Amino acid sequence: MALDRDTVRRIARLARIKIKDEELDHLAGELGHILSFVEQLNAVDTSNVEPMTSAVEVTLPMREDVVTEGGDAESILRNAPAGVHGFFAVPKVVE
């Protein structure tokens, strides 16, 4: 697929990439080669291929869903730089 200079310039602008005018022709050729390769991939028949989430078959380990009392807030707040009434104290960022 051939790209013209204006298309490459527009792609660069959308990508927020500053490109010199003398580089446009070279990049048009490079992007054209990439798009040609992607078009070749579209020709591959994937109708009998199941979608996958991983390259290897993995089943994640399950754990018991147990209700607990939660963490010990007092010991957790000992690690904080500042605490007020059992909560983390943070600097005010909104006026």
MOPAC internal coordinates of N, CA, C and O (Angstrom, degrees):
PM7 1SCF
backbone

  N    0.0000 0     0.00 0     0.00 0    0    0    0
  C    1.4497 1     0.00 0     0.00 0    1    0    0
  C    1.5241 1   108.30 1     0.00 0    2    1    0
  O    1.2310 1   120.55 1   -54.61 1    3    2    1
  N    1.2908 1   116.56 1   125.39 1    3    2    1
  C    1.4576 1   121.11 1  -178.33 1    5    3    2
  C    1.5294 1   110.32 1   -90.56 1    6    5    3
  O    1.2310 1   121.26 1   -44.84 1    7    6    5
  N    1.3110 1   115.19 1   135.16 1    7    6    5
  C    1.4599 1   121.14 1   177.13 1    9    7    6
  C    1.5241 1   108.54 1  -113.34 1   10    9    7
  O    1.2310 1   120.85 1   -37.92 1   11   10    9
  N    1.3153 1   115.99 1   142.08 1   11   10    9
  C    1.4566 1   118.52 1   176.91 1   13   11   10
  C    1.5333 1   110.16 1   -93.58 1   14   13   11
  O    1.2310 1   121.08 1    -7.00 1   15   14   13
  N    1.3102 1   115.53 1   173.00 1   15   14   13
  C    1.4632 1   121.29 1  -176.42 1   17   15   14
  C    1.5229 1   112.08 1   -62.00 1   18   17   15
  O    1.2310 1   120.56 1   142.07 1   19   18   17
  N    1.3404 1   116.53 1   -37.93 1   19   18   17
  C    1.4668 1   119.53 1  -178.79 1   21   19   18
  C    1.5229 1   111.32 1   -65.88 1   22   21   19
  O    1.2310 1   120.27 1   141.54 1   23   22   21
  N    1.3343 1   117.09 1   -38.46 1   23   22   21
  C    1.4612 1   120.56 1   178.80 1   25   23   22
  C    1.5215 1   110.50 1   -66.24 1   26   25   23
  O    1.2310 1   120.25 1   137.24 1   27   26   25
  N    1.3291 1   117.12 1   -42.76 1   27   26   25
  C    1.4675 1   120.52 1   178.27 1   29   27   26
  C    1.5231 1   110.05 1   -64.27 1   30   29   27
  O    1.2310 1   120.26 1   139.39 1   31   30   29
  N    1.3054 1   117.11 1   -40.61 1   31   30   29
  C    1.4686 1   121.18 1   177.64 1   33   31   30
  C    1.5301 1   110.45 1   -61.50 1   34   33   31
  O    1.2310 1   120.42 1   138.50 1   35   34   33
  N    1.3312 1   116.79 1   -41.50 1   35   34   33
  C    1.4701 1   120.86 1   179.70 1   37   35   34
  C    1.5213 1   110.71 1   -67.29 1   38   37   35
  O    1.2310 1   119.97 1   137.79 1   39   38   37
  N    1.3303 1   117.67 1   -42.21 1   39   38   37
  C    1.4693 1   121.05 1   177.64 1   41   39   38
  C    1.5232 1   110.08 1   -61.06 1   42   41   39
  O    1.2310 1   120.40 1   137.50 1   43   42   41
  N    1.3210 1   116.83 1   -42.50 1   43   42   41
  C    1.4632 1   120.73 1   179.25 1   45   43   42
  C    1.5257 1   110.87 1   -64.06 1   46   45   43
  O    1.2310 1   120.68 1   140.54 1   47   46   45
  N    1.3113 1   116.30 1   -39.46 1   47   46   45
  C    1.4683 1   119.28 1   178.74 1   49   47   46
  C    1.5172 1   110.84 1   -65.79 1   50   49   47
  O    1.2310 1   120.25 1   137.49 1   51   50   49
  N    1.3315 1   117.12 1   -42.51 1   51   50   49
  C    1.4616 1   120.44 1   178.60 1   53   51   50
  C    1.5207 1   111.94 1   -64.34 1   54   53   51
  O    1.2310 1   120.86 1   146.31 1   55   54   53
  N    1.3332 1   115.96 1   -33.69 1   55   54   53
  C    1.4629 1   120.96 1   179.27 1   57   55   54
  C    1.5229 1   111.71 1   -85.39 1   58   57   55
  O    1.2310 1   120.47 1   178.84 1   59   58   57
  N    1.3242 1   116.72 1    -1.16 1   59   58   57
  C    1.4611 1   122.43 1  -178.51 1   61   59   58
  C    1.5258 1   111.90 1    58.31 1   62   61   59
  O    1.2310 1   121.60 1  -136.68 1   63   62   61
  N    1.3473 1   114.54 1    43.32 1   63   62   61
  C    1.4615 1   121.87 1   178.42 1   65   63   62
  C    1.5197 1   108.36 1  -113.56 1   66   65   63
  O    1.2310 1   120.79 1   -51.55 1   67   66   65
  N    1.3204 1   116.10 1   128.45 1   67   66   65
  C    1.4610 1   120.32 1   178.34 1   69   67   66
  C    1.5233 1   108.58 1   -87.83 1   70   69   67
  O    1.2310 1   121.15 1   -58.33 1   71   70   69
  N    1.3373 1   115.41 1   121.67 1   71   70   69
  C    1.4601 1   121.32 1  -177.98 1   73   71   70
  C    1.5207 1   108.85 1  -125.05 1   74   73   71
  O    1.2310 1   121.25 1   -44.57 1   75   74   73
  N    1.3272 1   115.21 1   135.43 1   75   74   73
  C    1.4631 1   120.36 1   176.90 1   77   75   74
  C    1.5288 1   109.20 1   -74.02 1   78   77   75
  O    1.2310 1   120.57 1   -28.58 1   79   78   77
  N    1.3226 1   116.51 1   151.42 1   79   78   77
  C    1.4669 1   121.50 1  -178.49 1   81   79   78
  C    1.5328 1   112.40 1   -60.32 1   82   81   79
  O    1.2310 1   120.11 1   147.38 1   83   82   81
  N    1.3236 1   117.39 1   -32.62 1   83   82   81
  C    1.4588 1   119.40 1  -178.94 1   85   83   82
  C    1.5371 1   112.48 1   -73.35 1   86   85   83
  O    1.2310 1   119.81 1   166.25 1   87   86   85
  N    1.3321 1   117.96 1   -13.75 1   87   86   85
  C    1.4588 1   121.19 1   178.50 1   89   87   86
  C    1.5261 1   112.58 1   -91.04 1   90   89   87
  O    1.2310 1   119.77 1   168.41 1   91   90   89
  N    1.3246 1   118.05 1   -11.59 1   91   90   89
  C    1.4580 1   121.84 1  -173.84 1   93   91   90
  C    1.5280 1   112.86 1   -61.19 1   94   93   91
  O    1.2310 1   119.94 1   135.69 1   95   94   93
  N    1.3195 1   117.72 1   -44.31 1   95   94   93
  C    1.4735 1   120.34 1  -178.44 1   97   95   94
  C    1.5289 1   111.26 1   -63.81 1   98   97   95
  O    1.2310 1   120.62 1   136.47 1   99   98   97
  N    1.3169 1   116.43 1   -43.53 1   99   98   97
  C    1.4679 1   120.44 1   179.33 1  101   99   98
  C    1.5395 1   110.32 1   -62.75 1  102  101   99
  O    1.2310 1   120.55 1   134.32 1  103  102  101
  N    1.3291 1   116.56 1   -45.68 1  103  102  101
  C    1.4628 1   119.97 1  -179.73 1  105  103  102
  C    1.5211 1   111.92 1   -66.72 1  106  105  103
  O    1.2310 1   120.05 1   146.47 1  107  106  105
  N    1.3159 1   117.51 1   -33.53 1  107  106  105
  C    1.4664 1   120.31 1   176.77 1  109  107  106
  C    1.5182 1   110.05 1   -61.04 1  110  109  107
  O    1.2310 1   120.21 1   137.84 1  111  110  109
  N    1.3317 1   117.20 1   -42.16 1  111  110  109
  C    1.4607 1   120.77 1   177.42 1  113  111  110
  C    1.5214 1   112.18 1   -65.26 1  114  113  111
  O    1.2310 1   120.58 1   135.98 1  115  114  113
  N    1.3323 1   116.49 1   -44.02 1  115  114  113
  C    1.4639 1   120.63 1   179.51 1  117  115  114
  C    1.5266 1   111.36 1   -62.22 1  118  117  115
  O    1.2310 1   120.32 1   132.28 1  119  118  117
  N    1.3137 1   117.00 1   -47.72 1  119  118  117
  C    1.4691 1   120.66 1   179.19 1  121  119  118
  C    1.5269 1   111.04 1   -64.08 1  122  121  119
  O    1.2310 1   120.25 1   144.81 1  123  122  121
  N    1.3194 1   117.13 1   -35.19 1  123  122  121
  C    1.4643 1   120.78 1   176.95 1  125  123  122
  C    1.5205 1   111.61 1   -62.47 1  126  125  123
  O    1.2310 1   120.25 1   138.31 1  127  126  125
  N    1.3469 1   117.14 1   -41.69 1  127  126  125
  C    1.4717 1   120.75 1   177.29 1  129  127  126
  C    1.5251 1   111.14 1   -63.44 1  130  129  127
  O    1.2310 1   120.34 1   139.21 1  131  130  129
  N    1.3316 1   116.95 1   -40.79 1  131  130  129
  C    1.4636 1   120.79 1   179.33 1  133  131  130
  C    1.5226 1   110.37 1   -64.02 1  134  133  131
  O    1.2310 1   120.40 1   135.43 1  135  134  133
  N    1.3189 1   116.85 1   -44.57 1  135  134  133
  C    1.4664 1   119.89 1  -179.60 1  137  135  134
  C    1.5270 1   111.49 1   -67.10 1  138  137  135
  O    1.2310 1   119.89 1   146.44 1  139  138  137
  N    1.3174 1   117.82 1   -33.56 1  139  138  137
  C    1.4670 1   120.60 1   176.58 1  141  139  138
  C    1.5249 1   110.27 1   -64.17 1  142  141  139
  O    1.2310 1   120.49 1   139.62 1  143  142  141
  N    1.3238 1   116.67 1   -40.38 1  143  142  141
  C    1.4639 1   120.04 1   178.20 1  145  143  142
  C    1.5255 1   110.82 1   -64.63 1  146  145  143
  O    1.2310 1   120.05 1   139.24 1  147  146  145
  N    1.3249 1   117.51 1   -40.76 1  147  146  145
  C    1.4643 1   120.88 1   178.41 1  149  147  146
  C    1.5233 1   110.19 1   -63.94 1  150  149  147
  O    1.2310 1   119.90 1   142.46 1  151  150  149
  N    1.3174 1   117.80 1   -37.54 1  151  150  149
  C    1.4659 1   121.18 1   176.76 1  153  151  150
  C    1.5221 1   110.92 1   -63.44 1  154  153  151
  O    1.2310 1   119.73 1   144.48 1  155  154  153
  N    1.3354 1   118.11 1   -35.52 1  155  154  153
  C    1.4685 1   121.21 1   175.77 1  157  155  154
  C    1.5227 1   110.23 1   -63.89 1  158  157  155
  O    1.2310 1   119.86 1   142.22 1  159  158  157
  N    1.3112 1   117.87 1   -37.78 1  159  158  157
  C    1.4650 1   121.02 1   179.28 1  161  159  158
  C    1.5246 1   111.38 1   -65.78 1  162  161  159
  O    1.2310 1   120.31 1   149.17 1  163  162  161
  N    1.3350 1   117.01 1   -30.83 1  163  162  161
  C    1.4621 1   120.43 1   178.47 1  165  163  162
  C    1.5272 1   111.72 1   -66.42 1  166  165  163
  O    1.2310 1   119.99 1   158.29 1  167  166  165
  N    1.3092 1   117.62 1   -21.71 1  167  166  165
  C    1.4600 1   121.04 1  -179.27 1  169  167  166
  C    1.5255 1   112.56 1   -77.53 1  170  169  167
  O    1.2310 1   119.64 1   165.93 1  171  170  169
  N    1.3128 1   118.28 1   -14.07 1  171  170  169
  C    1.4617 1   122.00 1  -178.54 1  173  171  170
  C    1.5249 1   109.41 1   -74.02 1  174  173  171
  O    1.2310 1   120.51 1   -48.31 1  175  174  173
  N    1.3366 1   116.62 1   131.69 1  175  174  173
  C    1.4624 1   121.86 1   179.07 1  177  175  174
  C    1.5242 1   109.29 1   -81.33 1  178  177  175
  O    1.2310 1   120.54 1   -66.60 1  179  178  177
  N    1.3204 1   116.57 1   113.40 1  179  178  177
  C    1.4668 1   121.77 1   179.52 1  181  179  178
  C    1.5248 1   111.66 1  -115.70 1  182  181  179
  O    1.2310 1   120.38 1  -158.99 1  183  182  181
  N    1.3297 1   116.88 1    21.01 1  183  182  181
  C    1.4667 1   119.74 1  -176.32 1  185  183  182
  C    1.5202 1   112.76 1   -66.48 1  186  185  183
  O    1.2310 1   119.22 1   151.16 1  187  186  185
  N    1.3331 1   119.10 1   -28.84 1  187  186  185
  C    1.4642 1   121.24 1  -179.26 1  189  187  186
  C    1.5260 1   112.67 1  -100.79 1  190  189  187
  O    1.2310 1   120.32 1  -166.27 1  191  190  189
  N    1.3070 1   117.00 1    13.73 1  191  190  189
  C    1.4625 1   120.78 1  -179.60 1  193  191  190
  C    1.5219 1   108.65 1  -100.72 1  194  193  191
  O    1.2310 1   121.15 1   -55.73 1  195  194  193
  N    1.3346 1   115.41 1   124.27 1  195  194  193
  C    1.4611 1   119.37 1   178.82 1  197  195  194
  C    1.5228 1   110.33 1   -77.10 1  198  197  195
  O    1.2310 1   120.23 1   -36.53 1  199  198  197
  N    1.3316 1   117.17 1   143.47 1  199  198  197
  C    1.4615 1   119.62 1   176.38 1  201  199  198
  C    1.5259 1   109.52 1   -64.54 1  202  201  199
  O    1.2310 1   120.84 1   -30.53 1  203  202  201
  N    1.3265 1   116.00 1   149.47 1  203  202  201
  C    1.4496 1   119.00 1   178.94 1  205  203  202
  C    1.5191 1   109.98 1  -134.22 1  206  205  203
  O    1.2310 1   121.47 1   -24.98 1  207  206  205
  N    1.3191 1   114.79 1   155.02 1  207  206  205
  C    1.4582 1   120.21 1   178.38 1  209  207  206
  C    1.5153 1   111.55 1  -104.94 1  210  209  207
  O    1.2310 1   120.44 1   168.50 1  211  210  209
  N    1.3272 1   116.76 1   -11.50 1  211  210  209
  C    1.4522 1   120.82 1  -179.19 1  213  211  210
  C    1.5203 1   108.85 1  -151.85 1  214  213  211
  O    1.2310 1   120.48 1   -23.42 1  215  214  213
  N    1.3219 1   116.70 1   156.58 1  215  214  213
  C    1.4562 1   120.65 1   178.50 1  217  215  214
  C    1.5212 1   111.61 1   -76.89 1  218  217  215
  O    1.2310 1   120.46 1   161.04 1  219  218  217
  N    1.3287 1   116.73 1   -18.96 1  219  218  217
  C    1.4678 1   121.50 1   178.40 1  221  219  218
  C    1.5176 1   108.67 1  -123.92 1  222  221  219
  O    1.2310 1   120.88 1   -30.13 1  223  222  221
  N    1.3163 1   115.92 1   149.87 1  223  222  221
  C    1.4637 1   120.84 1   179.79 1  225  223  222
  C    1.5244 1   108.81 1   -77.15 1  226  225  223
  O    1.2310 1   120.74 1   -66.11 1  227  226  225
  N    1.3250 1   116.19 1   113.89 1  227  226  225
  C    1.4602 1   121.34 1  -178.13 1  229  227  226
  C    1.5178 1   108.94 1  -132.80 1  230  229  227
  O    1.2310 1   121.28 1   -46.21 1  231  230  229
  N    1.3245 1   115.16 1   133.79 1  231  230  229
  C    1.4533 1   120.61 1   172.67 1  233  231  230
  C    1.5201 1   107.22 1  -111.72 1  234  233  231
  O    1.2310 1   120.71 1   -56.86 1  235  234  233
  N    1.3145 1   116.26 1   123.14 1  235  234  233
  C    1.4516 1   119.58 1  -177.98 1  237  235  234
  C    1.5212 1   110.62 1   -71.45 1  238  237  235
  O    1.2310 1   120.20 1   -39.91 1  239  238  237
  N    1.3199 1   117.21 1   140.09 1  239  238  237
  C    1.4654 1   119.45 1   179.89 1  241  239  238
  C    1.5308 1   110.76 1   -68.52 1  242  241  239
  O    1.2310 1   120.78 1   -38.65 1  243  242  241
  N    1.2958 1   116.11 1   141.35 1  243  242  241
  C    1.4655 1   121.55 1   179.04 1  245  243  242
  C    1.5244 1   108.68 1  -100.05 1  246  245  243
  O    1.2310 1   120.52 1   -30.45 1  247  246  245
  N    1.3221 1   116.61 1   149.55 1  247  246  245
  C    1.4558 1   120.66 1   175.19 1  249  247  246
  C    1.5193 1   108.06 1  -123.39 1  250  249  247
  O    1.2310 1   121.15 1   -19.01 1  251  250  249
  N    1.2969 1   115.40 1   160.99 1  251  250  249
  C    1.4572 1   120.47 1   178.10 1  253  251  250
  C    1.5285 1   109.73 1   -66.67 1  254  253  251
  O    1.2310 1   120.79 1   -40.39 1  255  254  253
  N    1.3113 1   116.09 1   139.61 1  255  254  253
  C    1.4535 1   121.41 1   176.74 1  257  255  254
  C    1.5210 1   107.14 1   -90.94 1  258  257  255
  O    1.2310 1   120.75 1   -82.92 1  259  258  257
  N    1.3245 1   116.16 1    97.08 1  259  258  257
  C    1.4579 1   121.64 1  -173.64 1  261  259  258
  C    1.5227 1   108.96 1  -114.51 1  262  261  259
  O    1.2310 1   120.87 1   -47.98 1  263  262  261
  N    1.3305 1   115.94 1   132.02 1  263  262  261
  C    1.4517 1   121.48 1   176.94 1  265  263  262
  C    1.5267 1   108.26 1   -80.33 1  266  265  263
  O    1.2310 1   120.75 1   -49.37 1  267  266  265
  N    1.3442 1   116.18 1   130.63 1  267  266  265
  C    1.4617 1   120.97 1   178.25 1  269  267  266
  C    1.5213 1   109.36 1  -124.67 1  270  269  267
  O    1.2310 1   121.21 1    -5.82 1  271  270  269
  N    1.2922 1   115.29 1   174.18 1  271  270  269
  C    1.4622 1   120.51 1   178.92 1  273  271  270
  C    1.5307 1   111.63 1   -80.12 1  274  273  271
  O    1.2310 1   120.51 1   173.29 1  275  274  273
  N    1.3074 1   116.64 1    -6.71 1  275  274  273
  C    1.4522 1   120.08 1  -179.56 1  277  275  274
  C    1.5130 1   110.68 1    93.34 1  278  277  275
  O    1.2310 1   121.50 1     4.56 1  279  278  277
  N    1.2995 1   114.73 1  -175.44 1  279  278  277
  C    1.4545 1   120.26 1  -178.46 1  281  279  278
  C    1.5199 1   111.88 1   -78.72 1  282  281  279
  O    1.2310 1   120.98 1   -10.10 1  283  282  281
  N    1.2803 1   115.73 1   169.90 1  283  282  281
  C    1.4541 1   122.19 1   177.36 1  285  283  282
  C    1.5190 1   107.86 1   -89.31 1  286  285  283
  O    1.2310 1   120.32 1   -79.12 1  287  286  285
  N    1.3354 1   116.99 1   100.88 1  287  286  285
  C    1.4657 1   122.11 1  -174.58 1  289  287  286
  C    1.5207 1   111.80 1   -59.00 1  290  289  287
  O    1.2310 1   120.22 1   143.34 1  291  290  289
  N    1.2981 1   117.18 1   -36.66 1  291  290  289
  C    1.4640 1   120.27 1  -177.82 1  293  291  290
  C    1.5305 1   111.28 1   -63.46 1  294  293  291
  O    1.2310 1   120.27 1   135.49 1  295  294  293
  N    1.3245 1   117.09 1   -44.51 1  295  294  293
  C    1.4634 1   119.36 1  -179.93 1  297  295  294
  C    1.5283 1   111.20 1   -71.56 1  298  297  295
  O    1.2310 1   120.16 1   148.88 1  299  298  297
  N    1.3174 1   117.30 1   -31.12 1  299  298  297
  C    1.4606 1   120.52 1   177.43 1  301  299  298
  C    1.5259 1   110.08 1   -68.32 1  302  301  299
  O    1.2310 1   120.10 1   136.99 1  303  302  301
  N    1.3270 1   117.42 1   -43.01 1  303  302  301
  C    1.4603 1   121.01 1  -178.44 1  305  303  302
  C    1.5274 1   112.36 1   -69.13 1  306  305  303
  O    1.2310 1   119.91 1   161.44 1  307  306  305
  N    1.3242 1   117.79 1   -18.56 1  307  306  305
  C    1.4610 1   119.68 1   176.73 1  309  307  306
  C    1.5312 1   110.71 1   -63.94 1  310  309  307
  O    1.2310 1   119.77 1   154.54 1  311  310  309
  N    1.3315 1   118.05 1   -25.46 1  311  310  309
  C    1.4678 1   121.88 1   179.20 1  313  311  310
  C    1.5232 1   112.61 1   -85.03 1  314  313  311
  O    1.2310 1   119.62 1   167.58 1  315  314  313
  N    1.3172 1   118.34 1   -12.42 1  315  314  313
  C    1.4606 1   122.03 1  -177.11 1  317  315  314
  C    1.5249 1   110.46 1   -81.08 1  318  317  315
  O    1.2310 1   120.37 1   -31.78 1  319  318  317
  N    1.3399 1   116.90 1   148.22 1  319  318  317
  C    1.4663 1   119.48 1   176.49 1  321  319  318
  C    1.5277 1   112.07 1   -62.20 1  322  321  319
  O    1.2310 1   120.66 1   144.48 1  323  322  321
  N    1.3538 1   116.34 1   -35.52 1  323  322  321
  C    1.4657 1   120.08 1  -179.65 1  325  323  322
  C    1.5215 1   109.41 1  -151.38 1  326  325  323
  O    1.2310 1   121.12 1   -35.06 1  327  326  325
  N    1.3163 1   115.47 1   144.94 1  327  326  325
  C    1.4596 1   121.00 1   177.07 1  329  327  326
  C    1.5144 1   109.76 1  -139.88 1  330  329  327
  O    1.2310 1   120.90 1   -35.17 1  331  330  329
  N    1.3442 1   115.88 1   144.83 1  331  330  329
  C    1.4567 1   121.41 1   179.56 1  333  331  330
  C    1.5249 1   108.13 1  -134.02 1  334  333  331
  O    1.2310 1   120.24 1   -58.84 1  335  334  333
  N    1.3126 1   117.15 1   121.16 1  335  334  333
  C    1.4649 1   123.64 1   176.89 1  337  335  334
  C    1.5238 1   112.41 1    53.39 1  338  337  335
  O    1.2310 1   119.88 1  -140.48 1  339  338  337
  N    1.3200 1   117.83 1    39.52 1  339  338  337
  C    1.4566 1   121.95 1   177.12 1  341  339  338
  C    1.5251 1   115.06 1    83.10 1  342  341  339
  O    1.2310 1   120.19 1  -168.47 1  343  342  341
  N    1.3321 1   117.24 1    11.53 1  343  342  341
  C    1.4600 1   121.58 1   179.39 1  345  343  342
  C    1.5233 1   109.66 1  -124.28 1  346  345  343
  O    1.2310 1   120.83 1   -20.73 1  347  346  345
  N    1.3590 1   116.01 1   159.27 1  347  346  345
  C    1.4534 1   120.37 1   173.69 1  349  347  346
  C    1.5239 1   109.02 1   -68.97 1  350  349  347
  O    1.2310 1   120.07 1   -43.83 1  351  350  349
  N    1.3216 1   117.47 1   136.17 1  351  350  349
  C    1.4611 1   121.91 1   175.59 1  353  351  350
  C    1.5264 1   108.09 1  -100.41 1  354  353  351
  O    1.2310 1   121.00 1   -51.81 1  355  354  353
  N    1.3301 1   115.70 1   128.19 1  355  354  353
  C    1.4731 1   121.08 1  -178.73 1  357  355  354
  C    1.5224 1   107.93 1  -126.81 1  358  357  355
  O    1.2310 1   120.21 1   -24.69 1  359  358  357
  N    1.3243 1   117.21 1   155.31 1  359  358  357
  C    1.4641 1   119.31 1   178.86 1  361  359  358
  C    1.5282 1   111.12 1   -67.89 1  362  361  359
  O    1.2310 1   121.19 1   -32.59 1  363  362  361
  N    1.3089 1   115.34 1   147.41 1  363  362  361
  C    1.4607 1   121.70 1   178.26 1  365  363  362
  C    1.5267 1   108.68 1   -70.44 1  366  365  363
  O    1.2310 1   120.11 1   -50.73 1  367  366  365
  N    1.3403 1   117.39 1   129.27 1  367  366  365
  C    1.4634 1   120.84 1  -179.33 1  369  367  366
  C    1.5176 1   112.54 1  -114.90 1  370  369  367
  O    1.2310 1   119.81 1   169.83 1  371  370  369
  N    1.3163 1   117.97 1   -10.17 1  371  370  369
  C    1.4653 1   121.94 1  -179.86 1  373  371  370
  C    1.5031 1   108.26 1  -117.88 1  374  373  371
  O    1.2310 1   120.98 1   -50.44 1  375  374  373
  N    1.2938 1   115.74 1   129.56 1  375  374  373
  C    1.4832 1   120.41 1   179.93 1  377  375  374
  C    1.4948 1   110.21 1   -87.45 1  378  377  375
  O    1.2310 1   120.10 1   180.00 1  379  378  377

